[in-house]
Amino acid sequence: MTRLHAVPIDAAALAPYATIIASSDGKPRAVAEVMGHDNAPGAHAFTILCPQPVSGALTIAALERHAHSTQSFVPIRASRWLIVVAPKTVNGDPDLDRALAFLAGPEDAICIGRDVWHAGLTVLDQPAQFGMIMWKTEAGDDGVLFQLPEAIEIAL
């Protein structure tokens, strides 16, 4: 079983996979990545997600990617939450040997890059609410799910 140790969110380590949505100087900052998508017909969608905290062992059984769009998660009400990302192998599958896990908090918002393998929204400690922004295609082929041969175990 692959085991990852979740480290505090780190902009440099996360940069190949996602952008942290924040302003470091207290001034407004446009984050163009949030609206990123390809030419597939569709429209942006803003969805309120209400994930429940995981209980028991923290494992990830599948990863997903969105070929047409970035996907942004903005906490509305949350405590700690998990970000798991992985690069692609030569054949396009997730490279679990190079997967990374980050522990985010209620102040952390991210925009996952287009076509980046990542775990679904996983919250810890308490029920949460997140705003999720992404391009939804008319064809409905927004997401690709990859069932892992064995679950990834996450240590906090």
C-alpha positions in Angstrom: 0.0 0.0 0.0 1.3 3.4 -0.9 1.6 5.6 2.2 1.9 9.4 2.0 2.6 11.8 4.8 0.5 15.0 4.6 2.6 18.1 5.0 1.4 21.7 5.5 0.3 23.3 2.3 3.3 24.7 0.5 2.9 27.0 -2.6 6.2 26.0 -4.2 5.7 22.2 -3.8 2.1 22.5 -5.0 2.9 24.8 -7.9 3.2 22.1 -10.6 -0.3 20.9 -9.8 -2.3 23.8 -8.3 -2.3 27.5 -7.5 -3.0 28.8 -4.0 -5.8 31.4 -4.3 -4.7 34.2 -1.9 -3.4 37.7 -1.8 0.0 38.0 0.0 -0.1 41.8 0.3 -3.7 42.4 1.3 -4.6 43.9 -2.1 -7.1 42.5 -4.6 -5.6 39.8 -6.9 -7.1 38.4 -10.0 -6.6 34.7 -10.3 -7.0 33.9 -14.0 -6.4 30.1 -13.4 -9.8 29.8 -11.8 -11.5 30.4 -15.2 -9.1 28.1 -17.1 -10.6 25.7 -19.6 -10.2 24.4 -23.2 -12.5 25.0 -26.1 -15.0 22.3 -25.3 -18.5 23.8 -25.4 -20.0 24.4 -22.0 -20.2 27.0 -19.2 -18.6 27.8 -15.8 -20.4 26.3 -12.9 -20.3 27.3 -9.2 -21.3 24.5 -6.9 -21.6 24.5 -3.1 -20.2 21.2 -1.8 -21.0 19.9 1.6 -18.5 17.1 2.4 -18.6 15.1 5.6 -15.4 14.4 7.6 -13.8 11.1 7.1 -13.8 8.7 10.0 -11.4 5.9 10.7 -8.3 5.3 8.6 -7.6 8.0 6.0 -7.3 6.3 2.6 -7.8 7.4 -1.0 -9.3 4.7 -3.3 -9.5 6.8 -6.5 -8.1 9.8 -8.2 -9.7 12.1 -10.7 -8.7 14.6 -13.4 -10.6 17.2 -15.5 -9.3 17.3 -19.0 -11.3 20.4 -20.0 -11.0 22.6 -16.9 -9.2 23.7 -13.8 -11.1 23.1 -10.6 -11.1 25.5 -7.7 -12.0 24.8 -4.1 -12.8 27.8 -1.8 -13.7 27.0 1.8 -16.8 28.7 3.1 -16.9 26.8 6.4 -14.2 24.3 7.0 -11.4 23.2 9.3 -8.6 21.0 8.1 -8.8 19.4 4.7 -6.6 17.3 2.5 -5.1 17.9 -0.9 -3.6 14.9 -2.8 -2.1 15.3 -6.2 -0.1 13.2 -8.6 1.7 13.7 -11.9 1.0 11.5 -14.9 3.0 8.5 -16.0 4.0 8.1 -19.7 0.7 6.3 -20.4 -1.4 9.0 -18.6 -2.2 7.1 -15.4 -1.4 8.7 -12.0 2.2 8.3 -10.9 1.6 7.1 -7.3 5.3 7.0 -6.6 5.4 10.8 -7.0 2.1 11.6 -5.4 2.0 14.3 -2.7 -0.4 15.0 0.2 -0.9 18.4 1.8 -2.9 19.5 4.8 -4.8 22.6 4.2 -6.8 24.8 6.6 -10.0 27.0 6.6 -8.0 29.9 5.1 -6.6 27.9 2.1 -8.2 28.0 -1.3 -6.7 26.3 -4.3 -7.1 26.0 -8.1 -6.1 22.6 -9.3 -4.6 22.7 -12.8 -6.4 21.3 -15.9 -5.8 17.6 -16.4 -4.0 17.1 -13.0 -4.7 13.9 -11.1 -6.1 14.6 -7.6 -8.2 13.1 -4.9 -11.8 14.2 -4.3 -12.5 16.8 -1.7 -11.6 15.2 1.7 -12.4 17.1 4.9 -11.3 16.3 8.4 -12.6 17.2 11.9 -16.1 18.5 11.0 -18.7 18.9 8.2 -17.7 21.6 5.8 -19.0 23.8 2.9 -16.9 24.7 -0.1 -17.5 26.7 -3.2 -16.3 24.7 -6.3 -15.7 26.5 -9.6 -15.1 24.6 -12.9 -16.0 24.5 -16.6 -18.8 22.0 -17.2 -18.9 20.7 -20.8 -22.1 20.2 -22.7 -21.0 16.6 -23.4 -20.8 15.9 -19.7 -17.3 14.5 -20.0 -15.8 16.7 -17.3 -14.2 14.1 -15.1 -12.1 11.0 -15.5 -12.0 8.7 -12.5 -9.1 6.3 -11.9 -9.7 3.5 -9.4 -6.4 2.8 -7.7 -5.2 -0.9 -7.6 -4.9 -0.4 -3.8 -5.8 2.5 -1.6 -3.3 5.2 -0.7 -2.9 5.6 3.1 -2.5 9.1 4.3 -0.7 9.9 7.6 -1.3 13.3 9.2 
